[in-house]
């Protein structure tokens, strides 16, 4: 029994030593994903349906800061009819890529309303992109509201 435990522990340790590390994304990939992220935030603010439909994949899923999940049609409808962005800034972004999958994280801070009620604040976001036919599209996004005391 003791021998089996030692062998299992050595096998687990060996897995950690030989694990492949993902190289950092190329500068072209970082630029392309950053550009798509900026295009999306601009389309969101300007209620640009055509841009949103291009940037968001058909199977896009959005999870908001209250845990509600929206598909692409529901998200675009909300942007067009319910959400109004007056101003925003994006900072603290980080871009990673794993082949044809990219992840952009950051902080979105803005003045906005939802259904006419103030919803301004700062949010941490994680956006997942997939590259198809040479174009990056968002397949999933999740926002978490940052408490006012932590938004500095």
N, C-alpha and C positions, 0 to 999 in steps of 0.2 A: 504494500500500500504506500509506504514511504517513497519507494522508487518511482511509482506512478505519479505521485504528487510532484516530485522533483522534476521528472521528465516533462510534465505538463507546464510547470512554471518556467523551465528553460525554453520550451516551445513558445510560450507567450512572450518571454523576453526577446527571443529571436525575431518574432514578428515585428516588434517595435524597432529593431535595429535595421531591418531590411526594407521597411516601408518606403515607398517612393514619395518624394516630396514634389508637390506641384510647383513648377517654376513660376516666377512672377509674370503677370500678363505683359505682352509686348506694348510698346508705346502706342502703336496703331490701334490695338484693342482698347486700351485705356481711353484714347481719344474718341474712338467710335462710340463706346458705351457712355462716356461723359456727354458727348454730343446728343445722343438719344435721350439721356436723362434730362438735359436742358430743354430739348425740344418738347418733351412730355410736360415739364412744368410750365412751359410757355403755353402749350395747347390747353392745359388745365386752367390757367388763369384767363386765357382769351376765349375759352369755350369754343375751341376749334374742333368741331366734330370730325372733319376730314383727317386732320392730323392725328387725333386720338384713334380713329379707326385704322390708321396706318401703323402707328406705334404700338398699339395693343394687339396681341395675338388673339385669334378667335376664341381660344380657350382661356383667356385671361381671367384671373380670380383676384379680387381685392378683399383684404380683411382690414376693417377699420379699427379705431382705437377702443371701440366698445365690443369688439368680437363679431360684428355682423359681417357676413360674407356676401359679396356681390359678383355677378358674372359681368362680362364685358358690356352687354346691353344695359344692364342696370346701372353700372358705373357711369357709362357715357350719358345715360338719361339724367342721372343725378348731377353730373357736371353741367349739363346743358340747362337744366330746369331748376335746380335746388341750391347749388353751391355758387357763391359769388366771392371771388378773390380780389381784394383791393390792392394788396402788395404782398411780396414775399421775398425771402432770401434763402438760399441753400448753401450750407457750409459743412465742414467736417466730413467730406465725402471720401469714400474708399472704394476702389474698383478691384475686383478679383475676376479671374476667368479660369474656366476649366474646360478647355476645348471649345465647343460651340455653346457653352453655358457661361453667362456672366452674372455677377452679383454686384450691385451698387448699393452701398449703405451711406447714410448721412443724416443731416438734420435739416428739416424744413421749418422755417419760422415765418408766420404770416398773419395778416389781418384778413379775415374772411367771415362770411356768414353762411349758415345753412338754414334754409326755410326762413330767412329774415332774422334769425337769432345769431348773435355773435358767437363764433366758434374759433376765434383767433387763438394762437398759441404756437408752441414749438412741438415738433413731432420728430421722433426717430423713425427712419424708414429703412426697409430692406426690399429692394426690387430685384427680381430675377428675370434675366433676359435669355433668349435662345436665338442663335444665329441660324437663319433659314434663307437660302438663296442669296447669300451675301449680305443680308439685312438683319440687324438686331431688333427683336420685338420683345415686349414685356409679356411674360406669361403669368407672373404672380407678384403681388405687392402687399406689404403689411406695414401699417403705421401704428406707432405707440405714442400717445400724448406724454410729453415731458411735464412733470409737475412744475408749476410756476416757480417754486423755490429752487428748482434744479435747472432751469432753462438758461442760466447765465453761462 
